[in-house]
Amino acid sequence: MNKKSPLQKIILAACIVALAAAVLPLTSVFAAGNNEIDNNRLEAIWQKMQNRYARVGRMFDNDARLIQSAERMIERLEQEGQPTAELKAALQAYEDALKTARPLYESCKGILNSHKGFDASGKVTDTGQAQETVRAFGEKFAAVRNAMGGTGKTLAELMKSLRGQYRPAPATSP
């Protein structure tokens, strides 16, 4: 028979009380309203959306460079007698996606500039409007991403693999 000494019982009771105290909110720290928590979350989401918008903008700013680089690679591969059909198809898909995605991206600018429900520093001024702004921007931005369909990444990765595969032989000196 396993009997517990009084000291063991006291220690066990103290552990149970400590565990219960840790689980139950005994202070007013948790008294912050749901609005404050929601507003903090909205502000964080809004900041992330602005950062994504800027990152995609840089991609659009560099699209001409990627297209030119792909065209030069196609010319070089054709001169060397290498196959270019896959690279041409990836380039065409990227250019087609840009035509669709760029206007959608530009339409996001209106939402960013009006920033309804947010002040100029990104703080929530009206929770309902801020939620609507985040939802509308999210939908537009998802349309941009869907329109691109990963074509830029596909083109860049294909070019990278082709660079390694068809690297010109080093010139030998006599």
C-alpha positions, 0 to 999 in steps of 0.5 A: 500500500502506497501511503503519502506522508503529510509533507507529500500531500502539502506539496501536491496541494501547493502544486495544484494551487499553483497550477490553477493560479497559472491558468486563471487570469488573476490580473487585469492584463487580460482586460484589454478589449477585443477591439484593441487586439483586433486593431493591432492585428489589422495594423500588422496585416496592413503593414505586411500588405504594404510591404508585399505591394512594394516587393511586387512593385520592384518585380514589375520595375525589373520586368524589362530587365528580366525580359531582355535577359531572357531574349539575349539568352534565347539569341545566344542559345539559337546561335549555338544551336541549342533548343530554345522552345521551353525558354521561349514559352516561359518568356511568352507566358511571363509577358502575357501574365504581366499584361493581365497583372499590371493593371490589377496591381495598379488598381491596388494603389487606389486602395493604398492611397485612400487607406480607409480606416487607417491613418497615414502612419497605419494606425486603425482609426475605424475598425470596420473600414479598416477591415473592409480595406484589408479585405478589398486589398487582399482580394485585389492582390490575390488577383495579381498573384493569380494572374502572374501564376508563378510565371516570373519565378518559372522563367528565372529558374529556367534561365538559371538552369540553362545558364549552368547547362549551356555555359560557354566553353572557356577560351583556350590560349595557344 
